Amino acid sequence: MSGTVTAVSSNGEYSFTKPNRESITLLAGLGVEGDVHAGTTVKHRSRIAQDPTQPNLRQVHLIHEELFAEVSRAGFEVRPGDLGENITTRGIDLLALPTGTLLHIGAEAVVEVTGLRNPCVQIDAFQEGLLKQVVGRDEEGNLVRKAGIMSVVRRGGVVRPGDTITVKLPAEPHRPLERV
C-alpha cells in the first residue's frame, strides 16, 4: 500500500491552521522542526493542563486529502493545512490503519501511527458546522473520527509535496486506532 504527500504545513505559533511549506523536516522523537507541537511531552494546551509530563503521541498530524472532497460536497471549503495537519496525503486510507503502522515518507523519514485525532470545537470556530462533518456515527452508533491520524517520528528526514508514502503494517493481531 502506498500514497503521496500532497502538502506539508507547520507553524511555530499556536494557531488552528498551519501555513503550507515547500518542505518540513521531521526530527526523530520530537516532531516537525519549528512546529509548536514538536517535543517529547504533550504540547496541546488542554493536555498540558491535565498533565504536562504525558508523552507526546501527537508529534505529526496527517490528514487525507480525500476528506476535503467529502466535506466540499456538504458545502465546506477546506485546503491543506486548514485543519492544523502537518502532512496532507492522497491514496491511503489513513483511518483504517492499525496502531503501530510505520509510514515511510520520502527518502528517509519514518513515522509511527499512534492514533486518531480527536476533533474539537475549534473546527467549528474555523467553519461553523464543519465539526459535524468530521465526527459522525457508523451503522452501529459508534463514534467515527475523520480528522486524521497522529504519529511520532521514528526516523527523521525532509518531507516535501510529491514524496511517496509506503505503508508497513505491524505484526498481527492489529489494534484499531483510538483517539490520542
Residue, then its C-alpha position, 0 to 999 in steps of 0.5 A: m500500500s502506498g500514497t503521496v504527500t500532497a502538502v506539508s504545513s507547520n507553524g511555530e505559533y499556536s494557531f488552528t491552521k498551519p501555513n503550507r511549506e515547500s518542505i518540513t523536516l521531521l526530527a526523530g522523537l520530537g516532531v516537525e522542526g519549528d512546529v509548536h507541537a514538536g517535543t517529547t511531552v504533550k504540547h496541546r494546551s488542554r493536555i498540558a493542563q491535565d498533565p504536562t509530563q504525558p508523552n507526546l503521541r501527537q508529534v505529526h498530524l496527517i490528514h487525507e486529502e480525500l476528506f476535503a472532497e467529502v466535506s466540499r460536497a456538504g458545502f465546506e471549503v477546506r485546503p491543506g493545512d486548514l485543519g492544523e495537519n502537518i502532512t496532507t496525503r492522497g491514496i491511503d486510507l489513513l483511518a483504517l490503519p492499525t496502531g503501530t503502522l510505520l509510514h515511510i515518507g520520502a527518502e528517509a523519514v519514518v513515522e509511527v501511527t499512534g492514533l486518531r485525532n480527536p476533533c474539537v470545537q475549534i473546527d467549528a470556530f474555523q467553519e461553523g458546522l464543519l465539526k459535524q462533518v468530521v465526527g459522525r456515527d457508523e451503522e452501529g452508533n459508534l463514534v467515527r473520527k475523520a480528522g486524521i491520524m497522529s504519529v511520532v517520528r521514528r526516523g527523521g528526514v525532509v518531507r516535501p509535496g510529491d514524496t511517496i508514502t509506503v505503508k508497513l503494517p505491524a505484526e498481527p493481531h492489529r489494534p484499531l486506532e483510538r483517539v490520542 
